[in-house]
Amino acid sequence: MPKNILMIFTDQMHKYALGCLSPFVKTPNLDRLASEGTLFTNAYSNNPVCTPFRGLLYSGRYSMDCGVQDNCDAISPNELCLPDELHALGYDTSFVGKLHLGDKGNCPVPREFWAGHNHFIGYQCYNGFLKDVCFYDENLTEHRFDGHRTDVTAQLGIERLRELAAQDKPFMETIFFQAPHYPEQPSPEYEALYDGVEFPMPECFAPVQPYTPTQSPPSPRPFELCPDYQRYGNDIQIYLKLYYGMVSQIDANVGKILDELEKLGLADDTLVLFSADHGDMQGSHGLVNKCLPYERSCGIPLIVKVPGMKQVPVVDTPVSAVDYYPTCMEFAGSSSRKTLPGKSLLPLAAGEKTDHPAVFAENHLGKQDWFMLRNENYKLVVTGAAGKPTDLYDMKNDPTESRNLADDASYTEVVKTMSEQLAAITAGYDPSLRRRIV
């Protein structure tokens, strides 16, 4: 039987936004998927921002190597991508949803930006869920829909799933939701799920302005005129209600996709991987949004269900998004022709004791580059061209990152050792070019 791959991603969904981890979150379908597969509790985005994540997802390489550093960057046409390697194994590949590679805005997406996929229906980036719900097909034809963007994404993903299932070949489908990325606009029935809920504040919380203006389309100016600002500006409780409403709407649609997989008779032959590109700070450490090495920004949900394999329910080993490429290749019965920094997650999901590499993450969009290393016990962050250690957290005893140990003399040797490991990973990185020179 063909060994299919279904990857489902969300945008700006932090690692704690699952009912199996945070009981106030209503995600029965994702909780069921976690109970049937493996929940990875320490999964990370190697670059917690939209386009760079997609670049490393499909290239399998760190941002400093694949060159996708900014939200308008594209993967090089010379890059061998995961869909390309699967094609060589006889796979058909399809992308549905928010691509956000190579351009921005609500516009047709030429094949050169598809990261090697055979089929495509989606858009680059459009920050809205209730109006102008447009998708563009392989012929660059616009399709407009009356409905919530999350629901339409699942609908199109299911239609494409049926088409792929009708072929006599294995397939990989990626369904990429835009939610729960701002603006927070769930359908009313999902918002109502959280009526009367008093949400706990994120770890190390300090008051923030939760409203963020959008660029595509541009939010009204002044922001006080924006309907989204009028709903949740300066009100973190309303923001969280709408955010988790969008998470629950995703969950309902994931349930529909998984039900369709069952109806098509594909569930026993399809690897399902659910994750996100990055998280959302929501006032944790007094910060908002993404691009940060903290857990609520850099930490992402990850559930992997492997057909025909006895799996452990939970894995706490730190893993990251560069592991998804080799995972898919191993499931397909092969390995990459490239040298990749990641490692397949299948042995961990099977409960094997394996030496998984420490997690590396990076970001180049702020005033200074930062690089992060996360091993079983500690997280180290260094910033700037000189690689100054600025943050060290004992993740075993302080998972909320409440105590920075970088300047604590008791941890000098830990900082030194991890700094050297980071320097080895980033060797050849040129800060003026924002990439590694080989």
Steps between C-alpha positions, in 0.01 A plus 500: 500500500619858435647683800339844495594813694257762629650806667265751664639830622361803678638853518591660836373214719717468809596165654252521790189552281382140527238366739725209596749756639270787603159365611318828432580467125232311308676281242336154515615395152863593553491340843372181339777515239753541781353199682532290184850620413785674681493845658840673495495742793828677416472575128649821361489723195856548377405853400174620661359714221277415202711487182832387652318206658360396164843532343660266753200265495530423130877540459576308819781746568548783749409852390865605489558220245186505283500882492135553595531763770223752441127493432543574129777249431462198274677167498770497235394323178823300536395361839403132509180501706305228678234477225779462240649206686161337544426540127810290431341228716177509299302736724247760395509817712250776569482819705178660629475825697735778604834463320678829590814422301649753262243776513222639712141602452184349361625409155561212256801286587725397206638146496853626574389565860334162563809337660477215250135400550318354199165651594398821671193689613563779746633851541805679627382694805172672573428592859125468512253216547156640425546710185684455170546128554690436178703197394697465176536175310777352286390711202519818715121524487332674793226320694288699747310335784220595736617354826766519766856461370568213742194307383581562135859382546378170642234466229761543226741273682237225511417546131868468411533199730227325302677579173832369629336186636353422159847462352701180510803656665605618847459868585601773737249774572571811707201691637611832651243698697544874552331490842546579783724778364362849563255658434301287743179428310344163586152406388245588771432140603866444586530827688193394700682186618696726736216710638561557870854360497757693705825419327816445704776742411805366314820430689692807630211718382516878480223718349526553125302642212374178333383671182740484204420681174517304177689578180298299249252659498625806688307573817313832517690798636468615771470152648207608715292482180584131448213265597754252639652767723151592616438136597817410687732800512643529853299196614706181528201296623297576185808438286551158658131414464516571127841332459386177660174521306712490185698207639175311563384581147823351366442196719149445361637515146790268579233259619326524162827436317581195714145368454543529124828311522307219669214507244752474215659196663834678530542531876696174529745609230554868580745670732331803661716784631339799671706806595532880467750749363543694827314605811356816654644669812167646624667702775739230616810688621311818410531431126273431203503303177801298378867519384616425856683206661256470791285187530171666407653637177752233401317201646245338268248215524601173339298181467615213280287194424679222312284223352592145586744597774466460875564847639574649839240759602739782599857596412670775702827499302558841334436476125446757225350569160814401306420148620181488292684461167702191600192359677302511176789354303543208741126431498515496119774238524796712401737774615591841365764552236603806703684521829232620742532633855182329618431142593194280449246502782384144434744333742394735781133439423567127522652544844859431397780651705679706241757778510295782349693819417449812712255750355641804319291808421576842356342829400631792296211746488567708811772750580739214573521138390433244769587133510362241740610156612264274697617169640333265749569728795574857390418771249775747405444813291781710354450830317692721261794438271726426797265232628460643850316259734195691621262231629542163667206308643485173692211349306465199729447705817382830350285427192340846523840665445456716808867505607775602257821322600730643232697711750482253787853385585370155587413444134817635338602158371154432355506834316852433373423150373174594331652816349769288341238263363306793354818644348565166329147494355522858372860478373530699177196720570553851360280753687536759222343254255276329759604157378774244521788522252615154397 
